[in-house]
Amino acid sequence: MKKIGVLGGTFDPVHLGHIGMAEAAREALGLNEVILVPAGQPMSKVNQPITPSGDRLNMLRLAVKTKPGLTVSTIEIERTGPSYTVDTLIALRGQLGAGVEIYFILGWDSLSQLPEWREPARLIKICRLVTVPRPGCPRPDMKLLESRIPGISNKVIFLEKPFMDISATRIKEMAARGEKIGHLVPGPVAGYIKRHKLYQKAGGKR
């Protein structure tokens, strides 16, 4: 059975932590491919300004260009309205067809919040959950999660790496001040941010 990883996010901007998470999951689980899915309008950031989807998509494509096994999907960007993970995974399941096992990659913090997501019980029937450590986040309480989403314990795979303390907010603040960010984002992404003067526009640091 083909094994496909899925990593969603705002990717504003995509950074080395995102790429490290995707590559660690691919290597540890022997995934055939990891699909990075930039959000259109993420529900967690409905009232927050985010960089236009075209720029975020361009940066993602630059980031994975030289990374075998990493690809980008526009499925959420093309969808109108707020993005829900369960809807994305259902759509991807339809695209990928039978004979594919989906591994949804998320941080410890997101796993702890899963009961608050849209249709979590349905979500865990579609995929396995691959969870990785996040700086400052405690290991999720699986007993509590099991009590709220029965069956989740059998669907979670814990990875012990990567552990990269990289913040997109910090990157945007550094870019706004004209500081170098090449050690935090892929080189081509740093170049794109500089060329297009992202995060330096009127209205502040997005």
C-alpha positions in Angstrom: 0.0 0.0 0.0 1.3 3.4 -0.9 1.9 5.7 2.1 1.4 9.4 1.6 2.1 12.1 4.3 0.1 15.3 4.5 1.3 18.4 6.2 -1.0 21.4 6.3 -0.3 24.9 7.5 -0.5 28.6 6.8 3.2 28.5 5.7 3.6 32.3 6.2 6.4 31.8 5.5 7.4 28.2 5.1 10.6 27.6 7.2 13.1 25.0 8.0 11.0 23.6 10.8 8.2 22.8 8.3 10.6 21.1 5.9 12.4 19.2 8.8 9.0 17.9 10.0 8.0 16.6 6.6 11.4 15.0 5.9 11.6 13.4 9.4 8.2 11.8 9.0 9.0 10.6 5.4 12.2 9.0 6.6 10.9 7.5 9.8 7.8 6.0 8.3 9.0 5.2 4.8 6.5 7.5 3.2 6.4 7.5 -0.6 5.6 11.2 -0.6 4.7 14.1 1.7 2.2 16.6 0.4 2.4 20.1 1.8 -1.0 21.9 1.8 -1.0 25.6 2.3 -4.3 26.9 3.8 -6.6 29.2 2.0 -8.3 30.9 5.0 -7.4 28.8 8.1 -10.2 28.8 10.7 -7.6 29.4 13.5 -6.7 32.7 11.8 -10.0 34.0 10.5 -9.4 37.4 12.0 -5.7 37.6 11.3 -4.2 39.1 8.2 -2.1 36.6 6.2 0.1 36.9 3.2 -1.7 36.4 -0.1 -2.0 32.7 -1.1 0.0 33.3 -4.3 3.1 34.4 -2.4 2.8 31.5 0.2 2.4 29.0 -2.6 5.4 30.4 -4.5 7.5 30.2 -1.4 6.5 26.6 -0.8 7.3 25.5 -4.3 10.7 27.1 -4.0 11.2 25.3 -0.7 10.5 21.8 -2.0 12.0 22.2 -5.5 15.2 20.3 -4.5 13.6 18.1 -1.9 12.8 14.6 -3.4 9.5 13.2 -2.1 8.0 16.6 -1.1 5.3 18.1 -3.2 2.7 20.9 -2.9 -1.1 20.8 -3.2 -3.3 23.8 -4.0 -6.5 22.0 -2.8 -7.2 24.4 0.1 -6.2 27.5 -1.8 -8.6 26.7 -4.6 -11.4 26.1 -2.2 -13.6 29.1 -1.2 -14.3 29.9 2.4 -12.6 28.6 5.6 -10.4 25.5 5.5 -11.2 22.5 7.6 -8.7 19.6 7.8 -11.3 16.9 7.6 -12.7 18.3 4.3 -9.2 18.5 2.9 -8.4 14.9 3.8 -11.7 13.7 2.4 -10.9 15.5 -0.9 -7.3 14.1 -1.0 -8.7 10.6 -0.3 -10.8 11.0 -3.4 -7.9 12.3 -5.5 -5.4 9.6 -4.3 -7.8 6.7 -4.7 -7.8 3.3 -3.2 -4.6 1.6 -2.1 -3.2 4.7 -0.4 -2.8 5.2 3.3 -2.7 8.8 4.5 -0.5 10.0 7.3 -1.5 13.4 8.6 1.5 15.1 10.2 0.9 17.6 13.1 2.6 19.0 16.1 2.0 17.9 19.7 0.2 21.2 20.3 -2.2 20.6 17.4 -2.9 17.0 18.6 -3.8 18.2 22.0 -6.4 20.6 20.4 -7.8 18.0 18.1 -11.1 17.5 20.0 -11.9 21.2 19.2 -11.4 20.6 15.4 -14.3 19.9 13.0 -15.4 16.3 13.1 -12.4 14.8 14.8 -14.0 11.3 15.0 -14.4 11.3 11.3 -10.9 12.7 10.7 -9.2 9.8 12.5 -11.1 7.3 10.3 -9.5 8.8 7.2 -5.9 8.8 8.2 -3.2 8.0 10.8 -1.9 10.8 12.8 1.9 11.4 13.0 2.8 13.8 15.7 6.1 15.5 16.3 7.4 17.6 19.3 7.0 21.3 19.3 9.1 23.7 21.4 7.5 24.4 24.8 4.6 22.0 24.2 4.1 19.0 26.6 3.5 15.6 25.3 -0.3 15.2 24.6 -2.4 13.4 27.3 -3.5 10.3 25.3 -5.9 9.2 28.1 -7.7 12.5 27.9 -7.8 12.4 24.1 -9.1 8.9 24.1 -11.9 9.9 26.4 -12.9 12.6 24.0 -12.2 10.9 20.7 -12.6 7.1 21.2 -10.2 5.1 19.1 -7.6 7.8 18.6 -5.0 5.9 20.6 -4.7 3.3 17.8 -4.3 6.0 15.2 -1.4 8.1 16.6 2.3 7.6 15.8 4.7 9.6 18.0 8.0 10.8 16.5 10.7 12.1 18.8 12.1 14.5 16.3 12.4 17.1 14.9 12.6 19.7 17.6 13.3 23.0 15.8 12.5 26.2 17.7 11.6 28.3 14.7 8.7 30.8 14.8 7.1 32.3 11.7 6.2 35.3 13.7 9.9 35.9 14.6 10.9 35.4 10.9 8.4 38.1 9.8 9.6 40.5 12.5 13.2 39.9 11.5 12.3 40.4 7.8 10.5 43.6 8.7 13.7 44.9 10.3 15.8 43.9 7.3 17.7 41.2 9.2 19.0 38.1 7.6 16.7 35.1 7.8 18.6 32.6 5.6 19.3 30.3 8.7 15.6 30.0 9.4 14.1 29.5 5.9 15.3 27.8 2.7 17.7 30.0 0.8 15.3 30.5 -2.2 12.5 31.5 0.2 14.7 34.1 1.9 15.5 35.5 -1.6 11.8 35.6 -2.5 10.9 37.4 0.7 13.6 40.0 0.0 12.8 40.5 -3.7 9.1 40.9 -3.0 9.5 43.0 0.2 7.2 40.7 2.1 6.4 41.5 5.7 7.6 45.1 5.1 4.3 46.5 3.8 2.2 49.2 5.4 0.2 47.8 8.3 3.0 46.1 9.9 4.4 42.6 10.3 2.0 40.0 9.0 
